[in-house]
Amino acid sequence: MTEEDDRSADDIGRRARRMKEARDNPGPSPLRGIGTFGMIGWSVTVPTVGGAFLGMWLDRVAPQDFSWTIALLLGGVVLGAFIAWGWIGKEGGGK
């Protein structure tokens, strides 16, 4: 093999490694960011609304001196915040 052939083989190998690296580790994407933002929103919304509905039902079924609705609404917000925190860590915010 000639020196030029060796150089071409090295170039091809270098390009192949770069292409594999780009494929294995895609950079940040705006669409992925929007998807993550939506997932975090739903992670907070679902427990909050679920807590509110459960609280309204408990206020009718088992009334107390305090409001079940407010207590479970706040509990849903806290639970949703922990779930969102986990999503942010999983998606790369904790790197």
C-alpha positions as CSV (number, residue, x, y, z in Angstrom):
1,M,0.0,0.0,0.0
2,T,1.1,3.5,-0.7
3,E,1.2,6.4,1.7
4,E,-1.8,7.9,-0.1
5,D,-3.8,4.8,0.4
6,D,-2.9,4.8,4.1
7,R,-4.1,8.4,4.4
8,S,-7.4,7.6,2.6
9,A,-8.0,4.6,4.9
10,D,-7.3,6.8,7.9
11,D,-9.7,9.5,6.6
12,I,-12.4,6.9,6.1
13,G,-11.9,5.5,9.5
14,R,-12.0,9.0,11.1
15,R,-15.2,9.9,9.3
16,A,-16.8,6.6,10.2
17,R,-15.9,7.2,13.9
18,R,-17.4,10.7,13.8
19,M,-20.6,9.5,12.1
20,K,-21.0,6.7,14.7
21,E,-20.4,9.2,17.5
22,A,-22.9,11.6,16.1
23,R,-25.5,8.8,15.7
24,D,-24.9,7.4,19.2
25,N,-24.9,10.9,21.0
26,P,-27.2,13.2,19.2
27,G,-27.0,16.8,20.3
28,P,-29.7,18.7,21.9
29,S,-32.8,19.0,19.7
30,P,-35.5,21.7,20.0
31,L,-38.2,19.1,19.5
32,R,-36.7,16.9,22.3
33,G,-36.7,20.0,24.5
34,I,-40.4,20.7,23.8
35,G,-41.2,17.0,24.4
36,T,-39.4,17.1,27.7
37,F,-41.1,20.4,28.7
38,G,-44.5,18.7,27.9
39,M,-43.7,15.6,29.9
40,I,-42.7,17.7,32.9
41,G,-45.9,19.7,32.6
42,W,-48.0,16.5,32.6
43,S,-45.9,15.1,35.5
44,V,-47.1,18.0,37.6
45,T,-50.6,18.4,36.2
46,V,-51.9,14.9,36.6
47,P,-51.1,14.4,40.3
48,T,-52.4,17.9,41.1
49,V,-55.7,17.5,39.3
50,G,-56.0,13.9,40.6
51,G,-55.5,15.2,44.1
52,A,-58.1,17.9,43.7
53,F,-60.7,15.4,42.4
54,L,-59.9,12.9,45.2
55,G,-60.1,15.7,47.7
56,M,-63.5,16.9,46.5
57,W,-64.8,13.4,46.8
58,L,-63.4,13.0,50.3
59,D,-64.9,16.3,51.3
60,R,-68.3,14.9,50.4
61,V,-67.8,11.4,51.8
62,A,-65.6,12.1,54.9
63,P,-65.8,15.7,55.9
64,Q,-63.2,17.0,58.4
65,D,-62.2,20.3,60.0
66,F,-59.7,20.8,57.2
67,S,-60.3,20.8,53.5
68,W,-59.3,17.5,51.8
69,T,-59.3,19.3,48.5
70,I,-56.7,21.8,49.4
71,A,-54.6,19.2,51.3
72,L,-54.5,16.8,48.4
73,L,-54.1,19.5,45.8
74,L,-50.9,20.7,47.6
75,G,-49.9,17.0,48.0
76,G,-50.3,16.6,44.2
77,V,-48.2,19.6,43.5
78,V,-45.4,18.3,45.7
79,L,-45.6,14.8,44.2
80,G,-45.6,16.3,40.7
81,A,-42.6,18.4,41.6
82,F,-40.7,15.3,42.7
83,I,-41.7,13.4,39.5
84,A,-40.7,16.4,37.4
85,W,-37.3,16.6,39.2
86,G,-36.7,12.9,38.4
87,W,-37.6,13.6,34.7
88,I,-35.2,16.5,34.5
89,G,-32.4,14.4,36.0
90,K,-33.1,11.6,33.6
91,E,-33.2,13.8,30.5
92,G,-29.8,15.3,31.2
93,G,-30.3,18.2,33.6
94,G,-28.4,16.4,36.2
95,K,-25.2,15.8,34.2
